[in-house]
Amino acid sequence: KIASVPVSPFYHNQADNKVLRFCFAKTTETLEKAAEVICRI
């Protein structure tokens, strides 16, 4: 599973409302698995 955080709390305007925020403080293996999942979307 992959979870994202909405960026709206980080911006005052809604200019970036089509952006997702992810935590990259993960192991390389976890990031590679996440990239595989995202590429299938």
PyRosetta script that sets phi, psi and omega in degrees:
from pyrosetta import init, pose_from_sequence

init()
pose = pose_from_sequence("KIASVPVSPFYHNQADNKVLRFCFAKTTETLEKAAEVICRI")
pose.set_psi(1, 148.7)
pose.set_omega(1, 176.7)
pose.set_phi(2, -126.4)
pose.set_psi(2, 135.0)
pose.set_omega(2, 177.9)
pose.set_phi(3, -120.4)
pose.set_psi(3, 145.7)
pose.set_omega(3, 175.7)
pose.set_phi(4, -124.7)
pose.set_psi(4, 162.8)
pose.set_omega(4, -180.0)
pose.set_phi(5, -112.4)
pose.set_psi(5, 131.1)
pose.set_omega(5, 176.6)
pose.set_phi(6, -62.4)
pose.set_psi(6, 143.4)
pose.set_omega(6, -178.6)
pose.set_phi(7, -87.3)
pose.set_psi(7, -8.3)
pose.set_omega(7, -176.4)
pose.set_phi(8, -53.7)
pose.set_psi(8, -36.7)
pose.set_omega(8, 177.9)
pose.set_phi(9, -66.6)
pose.set_psi(9, -16.5)
pose.set_omega(9, -176.6)
pose.set_phi(10, -95.8)
pose.set_psi(10, -8.4)
pose.set_omega(10, -177.3)
pose.set_phi(11, -127.8)
pose.set_psi(11, 145.2)
pose.set_omega(11, 177.8)
pose.set_phi(12, -84.1)
pose.set_psi(12, -29.2)
pose.set_omega(12, 178.3)
pose.set_phi(13, -107.7)
pose.set_psi(13, 171.6)
pose.set_omega(13, -178.8)
pose.set_phi(14, -99.6)
pose.set_psi(14, 22.9)
pose.set_omega(14, -178.4)
pose.set_phi(15, -60.8)
pose.set_psi(15, -30.9)
pose.set_omega(15, -177.3)
pose.set_phi(16, -109.2)
pose.set_psi(16, 39.3)
pose.set_omega(16, -176.3)
pose.set_phi(17, -76.9)
pose.set_psi(17, -1.0)
pose.set_omega(17, 177.4)
pose.set_phi(18, -108.0)
pose.set_psi(18, 21.8)
pose.set_omega(18, -176.8)
pose.set_phi(19, -111.7)
pose.set_psi(19, 141.2)
pose.set_omega(19, 174.6)
pose.set_phi(20, -110.4)
pose.set_psi(20, 149.8)
pose.set_omega(20, 179.2)
pose.set_phi(21, -114.9)
pose.set_psi(21, 129.4)
pose.set_omega(21, 179.3)
pose.set_phi(22, -123.4)
pose.set_psi(22, 154.1)
pose.set_omega(22, 175.0)
pose.set_phi(23, -89.9)
pose.set_psi(23, 124.0)
pose.set_omega(23, 179.4)
pose.set_phi(24, -103.8)
pose.set_psi(24, 11.9)
pose.set_omega(24, 177.9)
pose.set_phi(25, -85.5)
pose.set_psi(25, 59.0)
pose.set_omega(25, -176.4)
pose.set_phi(26, -129.5)
pose.set_psi(26, 170.5)
pose.set_omega(26, 176.8)
pose.set_phi(27, -71.6)
pose.set_psi(27, 159.1)
pose.set_omega(27, 178.1)
pose.set_phi(28, -59.0)
pose.set_psi(28, -40.0)
pose.set_omega(28, 179.6)
pose.set_phi(29, -60.4)
pose.set_psi(29, -45.4)
pose.set_omega(29, 179.4)
pose.set_phi(30, -63.5)
pose.set_psi(30, -42.9)
pose.set_omega(30, 179.5)
pose.set_phi(31, -65.2)
pose.set_psi(31, -37.8)
pose.set_omega(31, 178.3)
pose.set_phi(32, -65.9)
pose.set_psi(32, -41.4)
pose.set_omega(32, 177.0)
pose.set_phi(33, -64.0)
pose.set_psi(33, -41.2)
pose.set_omega(33, 178.4)
pose.set_phi(34, -63.1)
pose.set_psi(34, -41.6)
pose.set_omega(34, 179.0)
pose.set_phi(35, -62.1)
pose.set_psi(35, -39.5)
pose.set_omega(35, 177.6)
pose.set_phi(36, -61.4)
pose.set_psi(36, -43.7)
pose.set_omega(36, 179.9)
pose.set_phi(37, -64.7)
pose.set_psi(37, -46.1)
pose.set_omega(37, -178.7)
pose.set_phi(38, -63.0)
pose.set_psi(38, -38.2)
pose.set_omega(38, -179.8)
pose.set_phi(39, -65.9)
pose.set_psi(39, -22.6)
pose.set_omega(39, 178.9)
pose.set_phi(40, -83.3)
pose.set_psi(40, -8.9)
pose.set_omega(40, -178.0)
pose.set_phi(41, -79.5)
pose.dump_pdb("model.pdb")
